[in-house]
Amino acid sequence: MSMLTEFRDFAVRGNVVDMAVGIVMGGAFGKIVSSFVGDVLMPPIGLLLGGVDFSDLAVTMKEAADGVAAVTLNYGAFIQTIVDFTIIAFAIFLVVKAMNTVIKKQEAAPPPPPGPSKEEALLTEIRDALRAR
């Protein structure tokens, strides 16, 4: 088997495609959560804390001089990233919890009774044929 054929077989396998879709969806979900936190959640929290804009919170470690930008420690962006992470982690927890609940319900359901074996079906046909005589 050539390396190209082997790679093609690997790339079109269902679990690889599912993983790629999950990564793309996760990236999009991360952007949605970041927008929710930055544009919807943090402004009211900042307003409650006295009009603070979290994205602008920073400590200047060295002032700008001679065309060199100031060196700042942007702890507001860090706080916003922590809130993003917390929301994403909680959402993923809820999805995994829901999936585990569904899986447990499927496992708890008793399996359907097995049908008669081939031998039993054949013997039933013979019995029915003898009765019909």
C-alpha positions in Angstrom: 0.0 0.0 0.0 1.5 3.3 -1.0 1.9 6.1 1.5 -0.6 8.3 -0.5 -3.2 5.6 -0.4 -2.7 4.9 3.3 -3.0 8.7 4.0 -6.2 8.9 2.0 -7.7 6.0 3.9 -6.7 7.7 7.2 -8.1 11.1 6.2 -11.5 9.9 5.0 -12.0 7.7 8.0 -15.2 8.8 9.9 -13.5 9.6 13.2 -10.9 12.0 11.5 -13.7 13.8 9.7 -15.7 14.0 12.9 -12.7 15.4 14.7 -12.1 18.1 12.1 -15.8 19.1 12.2 -15.5 19.3 16.0 -12.5 21.5 15.9 -14.1 23.9 13.4 -17.3 24.0 15.5 -15.3 24.5 18.7 -13.4 27.4 17.1 -16.7 29.0 16.1 -18.2 28.4 19.5 -15.2 30.0 21.1 -15.7 33.1 19.1 -19.4 33.2 20.0 -18.5 32.9 23.7 -15.8 35.5 23.5 -18.3 37.9 21.9 -20.9 37.1 24.5 -18.4 37.7 27.3 -16.8 40.8 25.8 -19.9 42.5 24.4 -22.8 41.3 26.6 -21.6 40.1 29.9 -18.6 42.3 30.8 -20.1 45.7 30.1 -22.8 45.4 32.8 -20.3 43.9 35.2 -18.0 46.8 34.5 -20.9 49.2 35.0 -21.8 47.7 38.3 -18.1 48.0 39.4 -18.1 51.8 38.7 -17.8 52.0 34.9 -14.7 49.8 34.5 -13.9 48.5 31.1 -12.1 45.2 31.7 -10.4 45.2 28.3 -8.6 48.5 29.2 -7.4 47.4 32.7 -3.6 47.3 32.6 -0.6 48.2 34.7 2.0 50.3 32.9 5.4 48.8 33.7 7.4 51.2 31.5 6.1 54.4 29.9 6.4 55.0 26.2 9.5 56.8 25.2 11.3 57.7 22.0 8.8 56.0 19.7 8.8 52.8 21.7 5.4 51.6 22.9 4.7 51.4 26.6 5.2 48.0 28.3 1.9 47.1 30.0 0.6 44.2 32.0 -3.0 43.7 30.6 -4.7 42.0 33.4 -8.2 43.1 32.2 -7.8 41.0 29.1 -6.7 38.1 31.3 -9.8 38.4 33.5 -11.9 38.4 30.3 -10.2 35.3 29.0 -10.8 33.5 32.4 -14.5 34.3 32.1 -14.5 33.0 28.5 -12.8 29.8 29.6 -15.3 29.3 32.5 -18.3 29.7 30.2 -16.9 27.4 27.5 -15.9 24.8 30.1 -19.4 24.9 31.7 -21.1 24.6 28.3 -18.9 21.6 27.4 -19.6 20.1 30.8 -23.4 20.4 30.1 -23.0 18.8 26.7 -20.9 15.9 28.0 -23.3 15.4 31.0 -26.3 15.3 28.5 -24.5 12.8 26.3 -23.6 10.6 29.3 -27.3 10.6 30.4 -28.4 9.5 27.0 -25.7 6.7 26.9 -26.7 5.5 30.4 -30.4 5.4 29.4 -29.5 3.3 26.3 -27.3 1.0 28.4 -30.0 0.6 31.1 -32.7 -0.4 28.5 -32.9 -4.2 28.4 -31.7 -5.6 25.1 -34.5 -7.1 22.9 -34.9 -10.8 23.4 -33.0 -12.8 20.8 -35.0 -14.4 18.0 -35.1 -18.1 17.6 -31.9 -19.7 16.2 -31.8 -21.2 12.7 -32.3 -24.6 14.1 -35.3 -23.7 16.2 -36.9 -21.9 13.2 -36.3 -25.0 11.0 -37.7 -27.3 13.7 -40.8 -25.0 14.0 -41.4 -25.2 10.2 -41.1 -29.0 10.3 -43.5 -29.2 13.2 -46.0 -26.9 11.5 -45.7 -29.0 8.3 -46.4 -32.2 10.2 -49.4 -30.7 11.9 -50.8 -29.5 8.6 -50.9 -33.1 7.3 
